[in-house]
């Protein structure tokens, strides 16, 4: 029985590693890849602070791995304070229009 658990754990690890090789990721894949929570990813997506696919015919959000890598390296500050500050700036910008 213990041997089977080890095999299942190993297969789970392999599955996780293979997920990182995907070029296009959904929210679940992105959460595993970046370590960000799904709620933070939804928040970033809502405020357009993270690069997403832009196909208007698909409701689900998809993310390009290369764009995410560049974004992660270019803007590492994803703290709640920073996000709130940027959101407030966006609100003020939209209010002035």
C-alpha positions in Angstrom: 0.0 0.0 0.0 2.8 2.4 0.9 4.4 1.7 -2.5 1.3 2.7 -4.3 1.1 6.0 -2.4 4.7 6.7 -3.5 3.8 6.0 -7.1 0.8 8.3 -6.9 2.9 11.1 -5.3 5.5 10.7 -8.0 2.9 10.8 -10.8 1.4 13.9 -9.2 4.8 15.6 -9.1 5.4 14.7 -12.8 2.0 16.1 -13.7 2.9 19.4 -11.9 6.2 19.6 -13.8 4.5 18.9 -17.1 2.0 21.7 -16.4 4.9 24.2 -16.3 5.8 23.3 -19.9 2.4 24.4 -21.3 2.6 27.5 -23.5 -1.0 28.6 -22.7 -2.3 28.4 -19.1 -5.7 28.8 -17.5 -6.2 30.3 -14.0 -5.5 26.9 -12.2 -2.3 26.4 -14.2 -1.2 30.0 -13.5 -1.8 29.6 -9.8 0.4 26.5 -9.7 3.0 28.1 -11.9 3.3 31.4 -10.0 2.3 30.4 -6.5 -0.3 33.3 -6.5 -3.7 32.5 -5.2 -6.6 32.2 -7.6 -8.3 35.2 -6.0 -5.2 37.4 -6.5 -5.1 36.3 -10.1 -8.8 37.1 -10.6 -8.1 40.5 -9.0 -5.1 41.2 -11.3 -7.2 40.1 -14.3 -10.1 42.3 -13.3 -7.9 45.4 -13.0 -6.0 44.5 -16.2 -2.7 44.3 -14.2 -1.7 41.0 -15.7 -1.2 40.1 -19.4 -4.1 37.9 -20.6 -5.3 36.6 -23.9 -7.6 38.9 -25.7 -10.1 36.7 -27.5 -13.5 38.3 -27.0 -15.3 35.1 -28.0 -13.9 33.1 -25.0 -15.1 34.0 -21.5 -12.5 32.0 -19.7 -9.1 33.7 -19.3 -5.9 32.3 -20.7 -2.4 33.4 -20.1 0.7 33.1 -22.4 3.6 31.6 -20.4 6.2 33.9 -22.1 4.2 37.0 -21.4 3.7 35.9 -17.8 7.4 35.2 -17.4 8.3 38.7 -18.7 5.6 40.3 -16.5 6.8 38.5 -13.4 10.4 39.6 -14.0 9.4 43.2 -14.9 6.9 43.9 -12.1 7.6 41.7 -9.1 5.7 43.8 -6.6 2.3 42.1 -6.3 1.5 43.1 -2.7 -2.0 43.9 -1.8 -1.0 47.5 -1.0 0.5 48.0 -4.5 -2.5 46.5 -6.2 -4.8 48.7 -4.2 -2.8 51.8 -5.0 -2.8 50.9 -8.7 -6.5 50.2 -8.6 -7.2 53.6 -7.0 -5.1 55.3 -9.7 -7.1 53.5 -12.3 -10.4 54.7 -10.7 -9.2 58.3 -10.6 -8.1 58.1 -14.2 -11.5 56.7 -15.2 -13.4 59.3 -13.1 -11.6 62.2 -14.9 -12.9 61.1 -18.3 
